[in-house]
Amino acid sequence: MKSIALLLCLGAARAADLDGDGVTDLAATDTCCAFAYGNAFSGCTGATDLASAAGCCPSDFLLRHSIQAGGIESTTSYDCVSFISQTDCAAYSWSGLTPSWMAANCAHMLPTPAPTPLTPPPTPKGFRDNDKDGVADAAADGTCCAQCQGCAFSGCSGATDFAGTASCCPAGFLHRYHIGYNGQEDTNAYDCVSFVAQADCTAYWTAANCPHTTSSTVVDAAAPRAVGLLALVALLFSA
């Protein structure tokens, strides 16, 4: 039973096919069969990059940027290697050329990369930051701090499109196409809003009919539409 387990482990350890020739690699670590190792591209009939050096490497060998003994990749030179056995290497011939057996300093692959930095913890469930100011939204859904809501583009120094109104929206506020009380987006007007708490609002506090997103819960249909209020806000902040 132990022998079977050992054979399985050995089989798994040797099951790599890093050169992609369809055969399990037989060359021990740091050994290989090489037609070229650390060669300049120009040595391959004037090649200038890895792709153009393909003609100097048989199809069942691995063409790669050279990997030096320290595991450092050189993008200015190339290797043409295979991880077949030493016996098979000695018997190999291609276009009248025979490869050389490298008994050391032939890395099979780049070293395992260092672990990536720890990712930040996941956003807590229910965390909302619709205005993208990096702070959780404090304003209840349907309320906001409005620098401008439902404003015409032209009210911002004669702007003619949405992009032209960006200068009329201070940092920390969300610049967006206008979202009406019914959650529908209006591409002919814009909002400049923030979802801070009312106490932190430095502009006009809109207590209703200010959806946070197009998918926000729409305020109660029985609530006043405040159309006149919106018009007043637009007038005040487009002056």
VEXDRENLUM-64401 format. One record per residue (C-alpha): x, y, z; residue in one letter; residue number from 1. Coordinates in steps of 0.1 Angstrom, whole numbers, plus 2048, in hexadecimal, padded with zeros to 3 digits. Example, Ala and Ser with C-alpha at 12.3 -4.5 7.8 and 13.67 -1.06 7.14 Angstrom:
BEGIN
x: 87B | y: 7D3 | z: 84E | seti: A | tinu: 1
x: 889 | y: 7F5 | z: 847 | seti: S | tinu: 2
This chain:
BEGIN
x: 800 | y: 800 | z: 800 | seti: M | tinu: 1
x: 81D | y: 818 | z: 809 | seti: K | tinu: 2
x: 82D | y: 810 | z: 7E8 | seti: S | tinu: 3
x: 80E | y: 819 | z: 7D4 | seti: I | tinu: 4
x: 80B | y: 83A | z: 7E7 | seti: A | tinu: 5
x: 830 | y: 841 | z: 7E0 | seti: L | tinu: 6
x: 82B | y: 83A | z: 7BB | seti: L | tinu: 7
x: 80C | y: 850 | z: 7BA | seti: L | tinu: 8
x: 820 | y: 86D | z: 7CA | seti: C | tinu: 9
x: 83D | y: 868 | z: 7B3 | seti: L | tinu: 10
x: 825 | y: 868 | z: 795 | seti: G | tinu: 11
x: 814 | y: 888 | z: 7A0 | seti: A | tinu: 12
x: 836 | y: 899 | z: 7A6 | seti: A | tinu: 13
x: 842 | y: 890 | z: 783 | seti: R | tinu: 14
x: 822 | y: 897 | z: 771 | seti: A | tinu: 15
x: 82C | y: 8BA | z: 765 | seti: A | tinu: 16
x: 82E | y: 8C2 | z: 741 | seti: D | tinu: 17
x: 83E | y: 8E5 | z: 742 | seti: L | tinu: 18
x: 84B | y: 8E4 | z: 71F | seti: D | tinu: 19
x: 829 | y: 8DB | z: 711 | seti: G | tinu: 20
x: 836 | y: 8BE | z: 6FB | seti: D | tinu: 21
x: 81A | y: 8A7 | z: 708 | seti: G | tinu: 22
x: 832 | y: 891 | z: 71B | seti: V | tinu: 23
x: 838 | y: 891 | z: 740 | seti: T | tinu: 24
x: 858 | y: 8A4 | z: 749 | seti: D | tinu: 25
x: 875 | y: 88C | z: 751 | seti: L | tinu: 26
x: 891 | y: 8A5 | z: 755 | seti: A | tinu: 27
x: 899 | y: 8AC | z: 77A | seti: A | tinu: 28
x: 896 | y: 8CF | z: 788 | seti: T | tinu: 29
x: 8AF | y: 8E7 | z: 779 | seti: D | tinu: 30
x: 8B8 | y: 8CF | z: 75C | seti: T | tinu: 31
x: 8AC | y: 8D0 | z: 739 | seti: C | tinu: 32
x: 8B3 | y: 8C8 | z: 714 | seti: C | tinu: 33
x: 8BB | y: 8E9 | z: 703 | seti: A | tinu: 34
x: 8BF | y: 8F5 | z: 6DF | seti: F | tinu: 35
x: 8C4 | y: 918 | z: 6EC | seti: A | tinu: 36
x: 8C8 | y: 927 | z: 70F | seti: Y | tinu: 37
x: 8CB | y: 94C | z: 715 | seti: G | tinu: 38
x: 8D1 | y: 952 | z: 6F0 | seti: N | tinu: 39
x: 8CD | y: 975 | z: 6E1 | seti: A | tinu: 40
x: 8AF | y: 978 | z: 6C9 | seti: F | tinu: 41
x: 8C6 | y: 985 | z: 6AE | seti: S | tinu: 42
x: 8D8 | y: 964 | z: 6AE | seti: G | tinu: 43
x: 8B9 | y: 954 | z: 69E | seti: C | tinu: 44
x: 8BD | y: 962 | z: 67B | seti: T | tinu: 45
x: 8B9 | y: 985 | z: 687 | seti: G | tinu: 46
x: 89A | y: 981 | z: 69C | seti: A | tinu: 47
x: 890 | y: 99F | z: 6B1 | seti: T | tinu: 48
x: 878 | y: 98F | z: 6CA | seti: D | tinu: 49
x: 86C | y: 96E | z: 6D8 | seti: L | tinu: 50
x: 852 | y: 968 | z: 6BE | seti: A | tinu: 51
x: 86A | y: 96C | z: 6A1 | seti: S | tinu: 52
x: 882 | y: 953 | z: 6B2 | seti: A | tinu: 53
x: 869 | y: 937 | z: 6AE | seti: A | tinu: 54
x: 87A | y: 92B | z: 68E | seti: G | tinu: 55
x: 899 | y: 921 | z: 6A3 | seti: C | tinu: 56
x: 885 | y: 90A | z: 6BB | seti: C | tinu: 57
x: 874 | y: 8E9 | z: 6B2 | seti: P | tinu: 58
x: 84F | y: 8E8 | z: 6B9 | seti: S | tinu: 59
x: 852 | y: 8CE | z: 6D5 | seti: D | tinu: 60
x: 86B | y: 8E4 | z: 6E8 | seti: F | tinu: 61
x: 862 | y: 901 | z: 6FF | seti: L | tinu: 62
x: 86A | y: 923 | z: 6F0 | seti: L | tinu: 63
x: 86A | y: 93D | z: 70C | seti: R | tinu: 64
x: 87B | y: 95C | z: 718 | seti: H | tinu: 65
x: 89B | y: 950 | z: 729 | seti: S | tinu: 66
x: 899 | y: 947 | z: 74D | seti: I | tinu: 67
x: 8BB | y: 949 | z: 75D | seti: Q | tinu: 68
x: 8C9 | y: 935 | z: 77A | seti: A | tinu: 69
x: 8BB | y: 94D | z: 794 | seti: G | tinu: 70
x: 898 | y: 949 | z: 786 | seti: G | tinu: 71
x: 899 | y: 96C | z: 776 | seti: I | tinu: 72
x: 889 | y: 970 | z: 754 | seti: E | tinu: 73
x: 89B | y: 982 | z: 739 | seti: S | tinu: 74
x: 885 | y: 991 | z: 71E | seti: T | tinu: 75
x: 8A2 | y: 999 | z: 708 | seti: T | tinu: 76
x: 8AD | y: 975 | z: 702 | seti: S | tinu: 77
x: 89D | y: 953 | z: 6FD | seti: Y | tinu: 78
x: 89E | y: 92E | z: 707 | seti: D | tinu: 79
x: 894 | y: 910 | z: 6F1 | seti: C | tinu: 80
x: 892 | y: 8F3 | z: 70A | seti: V | tinu: 81
x: 881 | y: 8D2 | z: 711 | seti: S | tinu: 82
x: 87E | y: 8BE | z: 731 | seti: F | tinu: 83
x: 882 | y: 89C | z: 721 | seti: I | tinu: 84
x: 89B | y: 883 | z: 730 | seti: S | tinu: 85
x: 8C1 | y: 886 | z: 72A | seti: Q | tinu: 86
x: 8C0 | y: 866 | z: 715 | seti: T | tinu: 87
x: 8A5 | y: 874 | z: 6FE | seti: D | tinu: 88
x: 8B7 | y: 895 | z: 6FC | seti: C | tinu: 89
x: 8D7 | y: 884 | z: 6EF | seti: A | tinu: 90
x: 8C2 | y: 872 | z: 6D4 | seti: A | tinu: 91
x: 8AF | y: 891 | z: 6C9 | seti: Y | tinu: 92
x: 8B6 | y: 8A2 | z: 6A8 | seti: S | tinu: 93
x: 8A5 | y: 8BE | z: 696 | seti: W | tinu: 94
x: 8AE | y: 8CD | z: 674 | seti: S | tinu: 95
x: 8D1 | y: 8BD | z: 678 | seti: G | tinu: 96
x: 8D6 | y: 8CD | z: 69A | seti: L | tinu: 97
x: 8D9 | y: 8BC | z: 6BC | seti: T | tinu: 98
x: 8D0 | y: 8CB | z: 6DD | seti: P | tinu: 99
x: 8E7 | y: 8CD | z: 6FC | seti: S | tinu: 100
x: 8DF | y: 8BE | z: 71E | seti: W | tinu: 101
x: 8E0 | y: 8D8 | z: 73A | seti: M | tinu: 102
x: 8E8 | y: 8C6 | z: 75B | seti: A | tinu: 103
x: 8E2 | y: 8E6 | z: 770 | seti: A | tinu: 104
x: 8D6 | y: 909 | z: 76F | seti: N | tinu: 105
x: 8B8 | y: 903 | z: 758 | seti: C | tinu: 106
x: 89A | y: 90F | z: 76B | seti: A | tinu: 107
x: 87A | y: 8FD | z: 761 | seti: H | tinu: 108
x: 864 | y: 91A | z: 76A | seti: M | tinu: 109
x: 864 | y: 93C | z: 77C | seti: L | tinu: 110
x: 865 | y: 93A | z: 7A2 | seti: P | tinu: 111
x: 843 | y: 939 | z: 7B4 | seti: T | tinu: 112
x: 839 | y: 95E | z: 7B6 | seti: P | tinu: 113
x: 837 | y: 96E | z: 7D8 | seti: A | tinu: 114
x: 815 | y: 96D | z: 7E9 | seti: P | tinu: 115
x: 800 | y: 98B | z: 7DE | seti: T | tinu: 116
x: 7F9 | y: 9A5 | z: 7F9 | seti: P | tinu: 117
x: 7DB | y: 99D | z: 80F | seti: L | tinu: 118
x: 7BB | y: 9AA | z: 800 | seti: T | tinu: 119
x: 7A7 | y: 9C2 | z: 814 | seti: P | tinu: 120
x: 78A | y: 9B3 | z: 828 | seti: P | tinu: 121
x: 76A | y: 9B0 | z: 815 | seti: P | tinu: 122
x: 752 | y: 9CD | z: 816 | seti: T | tinu: 123
x: 73A | y: 9C8 | z: 833 | seti: P | tinu: 124
x: 718 | y: 9BB | z: 829 | seti: K | tinu: 125
x: 700 | y: 9D8 | z: 822 | seti: G | tinu: 126
x: 71C | y: 9F2 | z: 81D | seti: F | tinu: 127
x: 711 | y: A0D | z: 806 | seti: R | tinu: 128
x: 726 | y: A28 | z: 7F6 | seti: D | tinu: 129
x: 712 | y: A33 | z: 7D8 | seti: N | tinu: 130
x: 724 | y: A54 | z: 7D5 | seti: D | tinu: 131
x: 746 | y: A43 | z: 7D6 | seti: K | tinu: 132
x: 755 | y: A5A | z: 7F0 | seti: D | tinu: 133
x: 763 | y: A3D | z: 803 | seti: G | tinu: 134
x: 74B | y: A42 | z: 820 | seti: V | tinu: 135
x: 72C | y: A2E | z: 827 | seti: A | tinu: 136
x: 70D | y: A40 | z: 81C | seti: D | tinu: 137
x: 6FC | y: A50 | z: 83A | seti: A | tinu: 138
x: 6DF | y: A5F | z: 828 | seti: A | tinu: 139
x: 6C0 | y: A4A | z: 828 | seti: A | tinu: 140
x: 6B4 | y: A3D | z: 806 | seti: D | tinu: 141
x: 6A2 | y: A58 | z: 7F4 | seti: G | tinu: 142
x: 6B4 | y: A75 | z: 806 | seti: T | tinu: 143
x: 6D4 | y: A86 | z: 7FC | seti: C | tinu: 144
x: 6E9 | y: AA5 | z: 7FF | seti: C | tinu: 145
x: 6E5 | y: AB7 | z: 7DE | seti: A | tinu: 146
x: 6FC | y: AD0 | z: 7CE | seti: Q | tinu: 147
x: 6E7 | y: ACD | z: 7AF | seti: C | tinu: 148
x: 6CA | y: AB6 | z: 7A7 | seti: Q | tinu: 149
x: 6B9 | y: AB3 | z: 785 | seti: G | tinu: 150
x: 6CD | y: AD0 | z: 778 | seti: C | tinu: 151
x: 6D0 | y: AD9 | z: 753 | seti: A | tinu: 152
x: 6F3 | y: AD5 | z: 744 | seti: F | tinu: 153
x: 6F3 | y: AFA | z: 738 | seti: S | tinu: 154
x: 6EF | y: B05 | z: 75C | seti: G | tinu: 155
x: 714 | y: AFC | z: 761 | seti: C | tinu: 156
x: 726 | y: B18 | z: 74F | seti: S | tinu: 157
x: 713 | y: B0F | z: 72F | seti: G | tinu: 158
x: 71D | y: AEA | z: 72E | seti: A | tinu: 159
x: 70E | y: AD6 | z: 711 | seti: T | tinu: 160
x: 712 | y: AB3 | z: 71F | seti: D | tinu: 161
x: 716 | y: A9F | z: 73E | seti: F | tinu: 162
x: 73D | y: A9F | z: 73D | seti: A | tinu: 163
x: 73C | y: AC5 | z: 73B | seti: G | tinu: 164
x: 72A | y: AC8 | z: 75D | seti: T | tinu: 165
x: 745 | y: AB5 | z: 771 | seti: A | tinu: 166
x: 755 | y: AD6 | z: 77C | seti: S | tinu: 167
x: 735 | y: AE0 | z: 78D | seti: C | tinu: 168
x: 736 | y: AC2 | z: 7A5 | seti: C | tinu: 169
x: 74E | y: AC4 | z: 7C3 | seti: P | tinu: 170
x: 764 | y: AA8 | z: 7CE | seti: A | tinu: 171
x: 751 | y: A8F | z: 7E5 | seti: G | tinu: 172
x: 731 | y: A93 | z: 7D1 | seti: F | tinu: 173
x: 724 | y: A7B | z: 7B8 | seti: L | tinu: 174
x: 721 | y: A8A | z: 795 | seti: H | tinu: 175
x: 707 | y: A76 | z: 781 | seti: R | tinu: 176
x: 6EB | y: A79 | z: 768 | seti: Y | tinu: 177
x: 6CC | y: A83 | z: 77A | seti: H | tinu: 178
x: 6B8 | y: A68 | z: 78B | seti: I | tinu: 179
x: 694 | y: A72 | z: 790 | seti: G | tinu: 180
x: 67D | y: A69 | z: 7AE | seti: Y | tinu: 181
x: 671 | y: A4B | z: 79B | seti: N | tinu: 182
x: 694 | y: A3D | z: 797 | seti: G | tinu: 183
x: 696 | y: A44 | z: 772 | seti: Q | tinu: 184
x: 6B6 | y: A53 | z: 764 | seti: E | tinu: 185
x: 6B3 | y: A73 | z: 750 | seti: D | tinu: 186
x: 6D1 | y: A79 | z: 739 | seti: T | tinu: 187
x: 6C7 | y: A9C | z: 731 | seti: N | tinu: 188
x: 6CE | y: AA9 | z: 754 | seti: A | tinu: 189
x: 6E7 | y: AA2 | z: 770 | seti: Y | tinu: 190
x: 6EA | y: A9E | z: 796 | seti: D | tinu: 191
x: 706 | y: AA7 | z: 7AD | seti: C | tinu: 192
x: 6FD | y: A95 | z: 7CE | seti: V | tinu: 193
x: 70D | y: A86 | z: 7EC | seti: S | tinu: 194
x: 6FF | y: A6D | z: 805 | seti: F | tinu: 195
x: 70E | y: A7B | z: 825 | seti: V | tinu: 196
x: 6FA | y: A80 | z: 844 | seti: A | tinu: 197
x: 6E3 | y: A9F | z: 845 | seti: Q | tinu: 198
x: 6F9 | y: AAE | z: 860 | seti: A | tinu: 199
x: 717 | y: AAB | z: 849 | seti: D | tinu: 200
x: 705 | y: AB9 | z: 82B | seti: C | tinu: 201
x: 716 | y: AD9 | z: 81D | seti: T | tinu: 202
x: 6FD | y: ADE | z: 802 | seti: A | tinu: 203
x: 6D7 | y: ADA | z: 7FF | seti: Y | tinu: 204
x: 6C8 | y: ABD | z: 813 | seti: W | tinu: 205
x: 6AE | y: AAA | z: 7FE | seti: T | tinu: 206
x: 697 | y: A98 | z: 816 | seti: A | tinu: 207
x: 685 | y: A84 | z: 7FB | seti: A | tinu: 208
x: 684 | y: A7A | z: 7D7 | seti: N | tinu: 209
x: 6AA | y: A76 | z: 7D4 | seti: C | tinu: 210
x: 6B0 | y: A51 | z: 7CA | seti: P | tinu: 211
x: 6D4 | y: A45 | z: 7D1 | seti: H | tinu: 212
x: 6D5 | y: A30 | z: 7B2 | seti: T | tinu: 213
x: 6BE | y: A26 | z: 796 | seti: T | tinu: 214
x: 6B6 | y: A07 | z: 7A9 | seti: S | tinu: 215
x: 6B0 | y: A18 | z: 7CB | seti: S | tinu: 216
x: 68F | y: A14 | z: 7DC | seti: T | tinu: 217
x: 677 | y: A2E | z: 7CE | seti: V | tinu: 218
x: 667 | y: A44 | z: 7E9 | seti: V | tinu: 219
x: 643 | y: A3E | z: 7F1 | seti: D | tinu: 220
x: 62D | y: A47 | z: 7D3 | seti: A | tinu: 221
x: 617 | y: A5B | z: 7EB | seti: A | tinu: 222
x: 634 | y: A72 | z: 7F4 | seti: A | tinu: 223
x: 633 | y: A95 | z: 7E5 | seti: P | tinu: 224
x: 647 | y: A96 | z: 7C5 | seti: R | tinu: 225
x: 658 | y: AB7 | z: 7CD | seti: A | tinu: 226
x: 65B | y: AC1 | z: 7A9 | seti: V | tinu: 227
x: 65B | y: AE5 | z: 7B3 | seti: G | tinu: 228
x: 676 | y: ADF | z: 7CC | seti: L | tinu: 229
x: 68C | y: ACD | z: 7B2 | seti: L | tinu: 230
x: 688 | y: AEA | z: 79B | seti: A | tinu: 231
x: 691 | y: B02 | z: 7B7 | seti: L | tinu: 232
x: 6B1 | y: AEE | z: 7BF | seti: V | tinu: 233
x: 6BA | y: AEE | z: 79A | seti: A | tinu: 234
x: 6B6 | y: B13 | z: 798 | seti: L | tinu: 235
x: 6CA | y: B1A | z: 7B8 | seti: L | tinu: 236
x: 6E8 | y: B05 | z: 7AE | seti: F | tinu: 237
x: 6E9 | y: B0D | z: 78A | seti: S | tinu: 238
x: 6EC | y: B32 | z: 790 | seti: A | tinu: 239
